[in-house]
Amino acid sequence: MFCCFKNCMNGFTLTPTVPIRIKTNPVQLDTLHMGHEVVIVKGGQRVCGSGCALGNAPLVQNKAYFEVKLQQGGVWAVGLATREADLNRVHGGVDKESWCLNSDSTVRHDNVELYHLKPAPQDSPTTEILVTTASPNHDNQIENEKIESEKGSDKAAVMPGEGDVIGVAYDHVELNFFLNGKNMEIPVRNIRGTVYPALYVDDGAILDIILDNFRYPPPSGYEKIMVEQSLL
């Protein structure tokens, strides 16, 4: 069940002679809102096992940003979800309550592929965005058609690999993903409800959430997730 548990616990020990370090940032992964087979360690910053873990603070500010490091590969997804999402699933975006970039090269919501990232030929260092149609009235279709028509080196996106950092930026209009500081140009719109960071893992995947001291500068105007007064 927890085949990644040893690696997940790497660097995490319980030694009674060592004083516990108190985190100054109260935002972390939420042990009260995670799948039955999910493991959260490293002060609420690392997830492994099988299922989804949400952050303990919603994205309520105008422009919020966080990062996720793909510590170890496997089946994974990164994005946003409400607390009504099925946290025992291992793929994101398969219900109406989640919007996620998945390790199978898809961006999904409500089990609809909004984008499909197909690996480019071996002689190309990029990955080509192939667009799938959602519904005739879906705002993403308009955006997808724009990306399709402008496809080129500046519109290419590379699927994250082990060791990469995925940036997630949300301004209540669009959800955007960044790969090692570069916008992947796969915006997601029509996000409804109160949403939280959502990290899905399975098949040995290990994800680390980065909530401050970011590896890459956030987009202009974006900041770390602010905590509501009720959580302080």
Residue frames as qw, qx, qy, qz and C-alpha x, y, z in Angstrom:
[[0.000, 0.886, 0.465, 0.000, 0.00, 0.00, 0.00],
 [0.120, -0.972, 0.132, 0.150, 2.75, 2.42, 0.96],
 [0.893, 0.186, 0.085, 0.401, 5.52, 1.33, -1.37],
 [0.374, 0.676, -0.102, 0.627, 6.97, 4.85, -1.36],
 [0.552, -0.816, -0.151, -0.075, 6.85, 5.22, 2.43],
 [0.770, -0.321, 0.035, 0.551, 10.59, 4.73, 2.96],
 [0.419, 0.290, 0.218, 0.833, 11.50, 7.34, 0.36],
 [0.197, -0.793, -0.334, -0.469, 8.69, 9.58, 1.54],
 [0.637, -0.759, -0.102, 0.087, 10.14, 9.58, 5.05],
 [0.739, 0.198, -0.073, 0.640, 13.68, 10.27, 3.79],
 [0.220, 0.381, -0.170, 0.882, 15.14, 13.04, 5.92],
 [0.528, -0.531, -0.031, -0.663, 12.30, 12.85, 8.43],
 [0.532, -0.017, -0.782, 0.324, 13.12, 11.41, 11.85],
 [0.553, -0.735, -0.142, -0.366, 11.62, 11.48, 15.31],
 [0.608, 0.132, -0.529, 0.578, 14.44, 12.05, 17.77],
 [0.437, -0.799, -0.413, 0.014, 13.35, 13.05, 21.26],
 [0.561, -0.471, -0.060, 0.678, 16.64, 14.84, 21.99],
 [0.246, 0.161, 0.341, 0.893, 16.17, 17.21, 19.05],
 [0.193, 0.442, 0.414, -0.772, 13.84, 20.17, 19.73],
 [0.412, 0.590, 0.673, 0.170, 10.82, 20.42, 17.45],
 [0.173, -0.080, 0.221, 0.957, 11.11, 23.24, 14.94],
 [0.277, 0.651, 0.567, -0.422, 7.98, 25.38, 14.80],
 [0.366, 0.377, 0.526, 0.668, 6.98, 26.44, 11.29],
 [0.011, 0.341, 0.172, -0.924, 6.27, 30.14, 10.94],
 [0.389, 0.067, -0.457, -0.797, 4.01, 29.57, 7.92],
 [0.538, 0.026, 0.678, -0.500, 0.73, 28.00, 9.11],
 [0.769, 0.416, -0.138, -0.466, -0.22, 26.93, 5.58],
 [0.159, -0.363, 0.912, 0.105, 0.53, 23.28, 4.88],
 [0.470, -0.077, -0.776, -0.413, -1.05, 20.08, 3.62],
 [0.558, -0.313, 0.246, -0.728, -4.13, 19.18, 5.65],
 [0.074, 0.106, -0.986, 0.107, -4.24, 15.83, 7.46],
 [0.395, 0.315, 0.634, -0.585, -7.97, 16.38, 8.01],
 [0.661, 0.618, 0.090, -0.416, -8.64, 16.58, 4.28],
 [0.124, 0.529, -0.787, -0.292, -6.75, 13.79, 2.56],
 [0.788, 0.079, -0.495, -0.358, -7.43, 10.33, 1.14],
 [0.878, -0.432, 0.107, -0.175, -7.52, 7.25, 3.35],
 [0.928, -0.022, 0.100, 0.358, -4.21, 5.95, 1.96],
 [0.336, 0.821, -0.130, 0.444, -2.34, 9.26, 1.81],
 [0.714, -0.411, -0.224, 0.521, 0.75, 9.93, 3.93],
 [0.136, 0.917, -0.031, 0.373, 1.77, 13.50, 4.84],
 [0.770, -0.375, -0.141, 0.496, 5.19, 14.12, 6.41],
 [0.480, 0.136, 0.031, 0.866, 7.92, 16.77, 6.69],
 [0.026, -0.360, -0.332, 0.871, 5.78, 19.27, 8.58],
 [0.458, 0.656, 0.483, -0.356, 2.90, 19.07, 6.16],
 [0.181, 0.721, -0.368, -0.559, 5.05, 19.69, 3.10],
 [0.138, 0.309, -0.876, -0.343, 5.39, 16.20, 1.54],
 [0.798, 0.102, 0.272, -0.527, 2.74, 13.79, 0.30],
 [0.219, 0.281, -0.893, -0.276, 3.01, 10.18, -0.82],
 [0.419, 0.162, 0.813, -0.370, 0.89, 7.06, -0.67],
 [0.068, 0.296, 0.799, 0.519, -2.29, 6.92, -2.76],
 [0.048, -0.790, -0.607, 0.073, -4.93, 9.62, -3.10],
 [0.189, 0.705, 0.106, 0.675, -5.24, 13.39, -2.75],
 [0.419, -0.491, -0.430, 0.632, -4.23, 15.87, -0.07],
 [0.102, 0.876, 0.275, 0.382, -5.59, 19.41, 0.08],
 [0.273, 0.311, -0.348, 0.841, -3.95, 22.46, 1.56],
 [0.252, -0.509, -0.713, 0.412, -5.35, 23.69, 4.86],
 [0.034, 0.576, 0.156, -0.801, -6.00, 27.22, 3.56],
 [0.550, 0.659, 0.506, 0.086, -8.21, 28.27, 0.62],
 [0.386, 0.079, 0.264, 0.880, -7.05, 30.59, -2.14],
 [0.010, 0.818, 0.546, -0.180, -9.08, 33.64, -1.19],
 [0.183, -0.653, 0.129, 0.723, -6.72, 36.46, -2.12],
 [0.535, 0.724, -0.046, -0.432, -6.77, 38.09, -5.55],
 [0.664, 0.587, -0.463, -0.014, -3.56, 36.46, -6.82],
 [0.731, -0.514, 0.438, -0.099, -2.21, 33.39, -5.07],
 [0.615, 0.568, -0.546, -0.029, 0.82, 31.27, -5.97],
 [0.710, -0.486, 0.505, -0.065, 2.43, 28.07, -4.74],
 [0.417, 0.553, -0.690, -0.211, 4.88, 25.52, -6.11],
 [0.934, -0.171, 0.268, -0.161, 5.13, 21.74, -6.13],
 [0.076, 0.624, -0.755, -0.186, 8.37, 19.85, -6.59],
 [0.942, 0.114, -0.209, -0.235, 8.13, 16.45, -8.26],
 [0.393, -0.665, 0.628, -0.099, 10.40, 14.69, -5.80],
 [0.301, -0.149, 0.929, 0.159, 9.80, 11.22, -7.23],
 [0.414, 0.120, -0.503, -0.749, 7.88, 10.13, -10.32],
 [0.169, 0.229, 0.940, -0.188, 4.85, 7.89, -10.56],
 [0.046, -0.640, -0.638, -0.426, 1.19, 8.76, -10.98],
 [0.228, -0.396, -0.365, 0.811, 0.51, 12.31, -9.83],
 [0.110, 0.736, 0.457, 0.487, -1.61, 15.41, -10.37],
 [0.294, -0.280, -0.280, 0.870, -1.28, 19.03, -9.26],
 [0.045, -0.478, -0.428, -0.766, -3.87, 21.77, -9.23],
 [0.278, -0.160, 0.345, -0.882, -6.89, 23.03, -7.32],
 [0.375, -0.326, -0.844, -0.200, -9.91, 21.32, -5.76],
 [0.477, -0.527, 0.075, -0.699, -12.78, 22.06, -3.42],
 [0.266, -0.281, 0.823, -0.416, -13.37, 20.12, -0.23],
 [0.814, 0.195, 0.279, -0.471, -16.17, 18.27, -2.02],
 [0.534, 0.531, -0.621, -0.219, -13.65, 16.54, -4.31],
 [0.983, -0.158, -0.072, -0.060, -13.15, 12.78, -3.98],
 [0.131, -0.829, 0.540, -0.062, -9.83, 12.63, -2.13],
 [0.755, -0.218, 0.618, 0.028, -9.45, 8.88, -2.60],
 [0.772, 0.626, 0.094, 0.048, -8.95, 9.23, -6.34],
 [0.670, -0.366, 0.284, 0.580, -5.41, 9.17, -7.71],
 [0.355, 0.334, 0.429, 0.760, -6.11, 11.33, -10.79],
 [0.012, 0.463, 0.292, -0.837, -7.07, 14.98, -10.62],
 [0.289, 0.299, -0.272, -0.868, -9.83, 16.62, -12.61],
 [0.161, -0.132, -0.933, -0.295, -12.00, 13.52, -12.94],
 [0.091, -0.651, -0.726, 0.202, -14.85, 15.13, -11.00],
 [0.098, 0.847, 0.303, 0.425, -16.56, 18.53, -11.01],
 [0.480, -0.875, -0.034, 0.047, -14.63, 19.64, -7.94],
 [0.626, -0.498, 0.347, 0.490, -11.02, 19.54, -9.25],
 [0.534, 0.841, -0.083, -0.024, -8.89, 21.18, -11.96],
 [0.660, -0.567, 0.440, 0.222, -5.50, 19.53, -12.44],
 [0.449, 0.657, -0.584, -0.159, -2.41, 18.89, -14.52],
 [0.936, -0.199, 0.254, -0.138, -1.85, 15.11, -14.57],
 [0.394, -0.524, 0.692, 0.302, 1.17, 12.91, -15.07],
 [0.616, 0.297, 0.701, 0.202, -0.56, 11.29, -18.06],
 [0.251, -0.003, 0.373, 0.893, 0.00, 14.57, -19.97],
 [0.098, -0.643, -0.617, -0.442, -3.54, 15.86, -19.56],
 [0.096, -0.024, 0.361, -0.927, -5.17, 18.87, -17.95],
 [0.264, -0.385, -0.844, -0.265, -8.61, 17.79, -16.79],
 [0.289, -0.007, 0.437, -0.852, -11.81, 19.02, -15.18],
 [0.732, 0.176, 0.308, -0.581, -15.00, 16.97, -14.75],
 [0.716, -0.012, 0.674, 0.181, -13.24, 14.11, -16.55],
 [0.592, 0.788, 0.160, 0.050, -12.86, 16.24, -19.69],
 [0.682, -0.120, 0.170, 0.702, -9.43, 16.74, -21.23],
 [0.112, 0.943, 0.103, -0.298, -8.98, 20.49, -21.58],
 [0.269, 0.791, -0.528, -0.156, -5.45, 20.02, -22.93],
 [0.974, -0.080, 0.168, 0.126, -3.39, 17.02, -23.94],
 [0.024, -0.846, 0.498, 0.188, 0.37, 17.41, -24.01],
 [0.973, 0.215, 0.060, 0.050, 1.91, 14.96, -26.45],
 [0.584, -0.529, 0.379, 0.486, 5.68, 14.30, -26.33],
 [0.434, 0.794, -0.251, -0.344, 7.41, 15.83, -29.32],
 [0.889, 0.365, -0.247, 0.128, 9.76, 13.86, -31.63],
 [0.826, -0.392, -0.073, 0.399, 12.99, 12.74, -30.02],
 [0.553, 0.220, 0.074, 0.800, 15.00, 15.36, -31.88],
 [0.125, -0.701, -0.144, -0.687, 12.85, 18.14, -30.37],
 [0.253, 0.052, -0.679, 0.687, 13.40, 19.39, -26.82],
 [0.369, -0.047, 0.213, -0.904, 9.81, 20.55, -26.46],
 [0.188, 0.320, 0.923, -0.104, 6.40, 19.02, -26.06],
 [0.139, -0.196, -0.453, -0.859, 3.56, 19.99, -28.38],
 [0.355, 0.202, 0.568, -0.715, 0.17, 21.01, -27.04],
 [0.157, -0.221, -0.814, -0.513, -2.66, 19.07, -28.69],
 [0.360, -0.050, 0.267, -0.893, -6.10, 20.46, -28.00],
 [0.064, -0.317, -0.943, -0.078, -9.13, 18.36, -27.14],
 [0.285, -0.395, -0.258, -0.835, -12.62, 19.81, -27.42],
 [0.097, 0.113, 0.776, -0.614, -14.66, 20.11, -24.25],
 [0.263, 0.641, 0.707, -0.140, -18.11, 21.54, -24.98],
 [0.351, 0.620, 0.375, 0.593, -19.22, 24.14, -27.58],
 [0.181, -0.908, -0.130, -0.354, -19.77, 26.80, -24.91],
 [0.777, -0.488, -0.097, 0.386, -16.71, 26.08, -22.82],
 [0.020, 0.974, -0.181, -0.133, -14.41, 29.11, -22.47],
 [0.559, -0.484, 0.591, 0.322, -11.40, 26.84, -22.63],
 [0.710, 0.412, 0.511, 0.256, -12.27, 25.89, -26.22],
 [0.283, 0.955, 0.036, 0.087, -11.75, 29.49, -27.31],
 [0.309, -0.819, 0.471, 0.105, -8.43, 29.62, -25.52],
 [0.737, -0.123, 0.627, 0.218, -7.43, 26.25, -26.93],
 [0.640, 0.662, 0.337, 0.197, -8.20, 27.33, -30.49],
 [0.063, 0.976, -0.208, 0.018, -6.02, 30.38, -29.96],
 [0.510, -0.587, 0.611, 0.149, -3.15, 28.23, -28.73],
 [0.776, 0.224, 0.560, 0.183, -3.65, 25.81, -31.63],
 [0.511, 0.829, 0.167, 0.155, -3.46, 28.61, -34.19],
 [0.012, 0.928, -0.347, 0.131, -0.39, 30.15, -32.59],
 [0.930, -0.292, 0.178, 0.133, 1.42, 26.89, -31.94],
 [0.560, 0.704, -0.310, 0.307, 5.15, 27.19, -32.22],
 [0.605, 0.131, -0.556, 0.555, 8.31, 27.24, -30.16],
 [0.068, -0.283, 0.361, -0.886, 7.00, 30.05, -27.95],
 [0.709, -0.223, 0.018, -0.669, 3.78, 28.11, -27.31],
 [0.722, 0.089, -0.686, 0.014, 5.39, 24.76, -26.63],
 [0.588, -0.611, 0.327, -0.418, 5.12, 23.18, -23.20],
 [0.439, 0.314, -0.831, 0.137, 7.26, 20.47, -21.67],
 [0.794, -0.462, -0.329, -0.219, 5.71, 17.91, -19.33],
 [0.321, -0.762, 0.486, -0.283, 7.32, 18.06, -15.87],
 [0.806, 0.147, -0.562, 0.113, 9.78, 15.35, -14.95],
 [0.767, -0.497, -0.301, 0.272, 11.35, 14.15, -11.74],
 [0.531, -0.243, -0.097, 0.806, 13.07, 17.03, -9.97],
 [0.082, 0.439, 0.323, 0.834, 11.08, 19.74, -11.77],
 [0.005, 0.342, 0.532, -0.775, 9.09, 22.46, -10.02],
 [0.004, 0.568, 0.678, 0.467, 5.49, 23.15, -11.04],
 [0.017, 0.102, 0.282, -0.954, 4.20, 26.63, -10.25],
 [0.042, -0.596, -0.786, -0.157, 0.47, 27.15, -9.74],
 [0.024, -0.093, -0.114, 0.989, -1.00, 30.66, -10.07],
 [0.052, -0.589, -0.792, -0.154, -4.68, 31.51, -9.54],
 [0.029, -0.015, -0.104, 0.994, -6.40, 34.89, -9.75],
 [0.373, 0.407, 0.655, -0.517, -10.08, 33.75, -9.65],
 [0.582, 0.609, -0.124, -0.525, -10.26, 34.18, -13.43],
 [0.772, 0.444, -0.452, -0.053, -7.56, 31.79, -14.64],
 [0.804, -0.463, 0.357, 0.111, -5.51, 28.95, -13.27],
 [0.567, 0.730, -0.382, -0.001, -2.05, 28.86, -14.85],
 [0.924, -0.287, 0.136, 0.212, 0.74, 26.32, -14.56],
 [0.182, 0.880, -0.439, -0.016, 4.45, 27.08, -14.70],
 [0.976, -0.013, -0.053, 0.212, 7.32, 24.68, -15.30],
 [0.687, -0.197, -0.029, 0.699, 10.58, 25.75, -13.66],
 [0.129, -0.543, -0.087, 0.825, 9.45, 29.37, -13.83],
 [0.076, 0.105, -0.558, -0.820, 8.10, 29.30, -17.40],
 [0.610, 0.239, 0.290, -0.697, 4.40, 29.68, -18.17],
 [0.386, 0.037, 0.898, 0.209, 3.14, 26.47, -19.79],
 [0.307, 0.169, -0.317, -0.881, 0.41, 28.46, -21.63],
 [0.319, -0.270, -0.879, -0.232, -2.40, 26.07, -20.66],
 [0.226, -0.146, 0.359, -0.894, -4.84, 28.35, -18.80],
 [0.203, -0.392, -0.897, -0.033, -7.91, 26.90, -17.12],
 [0.225, -0.206, 0.058, -0.951, -11.04, 28.98, -16.58],
 [0.672, -0.321, -0.337, -0.577, -14.53, 28.63, -15.12],
 [0.407, -0.001, -0.805, 0.431, -13.29, 27.47, -11.73],
 [0.494, -0.591, -0.244, -0.590, -16.12, 27.49, -9.20],
 [0.796, -0.537, -0.279, -0.010, -16.31, 27.40, -5.43],
 [0.338, -0.847, 0.405, -0.068, -13.74, 27.75, -2.68],
 [0.895, 0.332, -0.274, 0.117, -10.60, 25.99, -3.86],
 [0.604, -0.697, 0.374, 0.090, -7.48, 24.67, -2.14],
 [0.194, 0.592, -0.758, -0.196, -4.10, 23.39, -3.37],
 [0.939, 0.002, 0.210, -0.271, -4.60, 19.77, -4.43],
 [0.107, 0.583, -0.795, -0.128, -1.82, 17.18, -4.72],
 [0.952, 0.042, 0.067, -0.295, -2.62, 13.67, -5.98],
 [0.018, 0.593, -0.803, -0.057, -0.18, 10.75, -5.78],
 [0.951, -0.007, 0.231, -0.207, -0.01, 7.04, -6.56],
 [0.918, 0.338, -0.038, 0.206, 2.42, 4.39, -7.82],
 [0.756, -0.171, -0.087, 0.626, 5.38, 5.70, -5.81],
 [0.226, 0.705, 0.105, 0.663, 5.01, 9.40, -6.59],
 [0.465, -0.537, -0.378, 0.594, 6.28, 11.88, -3.99],
 [0.174, 0.750, 0.227, 0.597, 5.34, 15.57, -4.15],
 [0.396, -0.354, -0.378, 0.758, 6.65, 18.44, -2.02],
 [0.066, 0.893, 0.380, 0.232, 4.53, 21.58, -1.73],
 [0.449, -0.014, -0.135, 0.883, 6.45, 24.87, -1.54],
 [0.111, -0.832, -0.543, -0.037, 4.44, 27.63, 0.13],
 [0.081, -0.983, 0.114, 0.116, 7.12, 30.28, 0.63],
 [0.335, -0.626, 0.604, 0.362, 10.78, 30.80, -0.26],
 [0.835, 0.478, 0.193, -0.192, 9.86, 29.84, -3.80],
 [0.719, -0.109, 0.462, 0.507, 12.34, 28.25, -6.18],
 [0.307, 0.339, 0.454, 0.765, 11.23, 30.61, -8.96],
 [0.092, 0.138, 0.200, -0.966, 9.84, 34.16, -8.79],
 [0.333, 0.548, 0.734, -0.225, 6.02, 34.23, -8.84],
 [0.273, 0.585, 0.472, 0.601, 4.30, 36.03, -11.72],
 [0.081, 0.232, -0.133, 0.960, 3.95, 39.79, -11.26],
 [0.482, -0.342, 0.004, -0.807, 1.46, 40.63, -8.53],
 [0.853, -0.224, -0.435, -0.182, 1.18, 37.07, -7.18],
 [0.166, -0.598, 0.620, -0.479, 2.08, 36.16, -3.61],
 [0.179, 0.027, -0.964, 0.192, 2.13, 33.15, -1.32],
 [0.418, -0.530, -0.672, -0.305, -1.20, 31.91, 0.00],
 [0.141, -0.396, 0.354, -0.835, -2.53, 34.22, 2.67],
 [0.250, -0.250, -0.908, 0.226, -4.14, 32.69, 5.73],
 [0.351, -0.660, -0.365, -0.555, -7.64, 33.69, 6.77],
 [0.205, -0.554, 0.447, -0.672, -7.90, 35.14, 10.26],
 [0.870, -0.275, 0.058, -0.405, -9.89, 32.09, 11.40],
 [0.933, 0.142, -0.274, 0.184, -6.84, 29.88, 10.83],
 [0.295, 0.600, -0.451, 0.592, -4.42, 32.02, 12.80]]
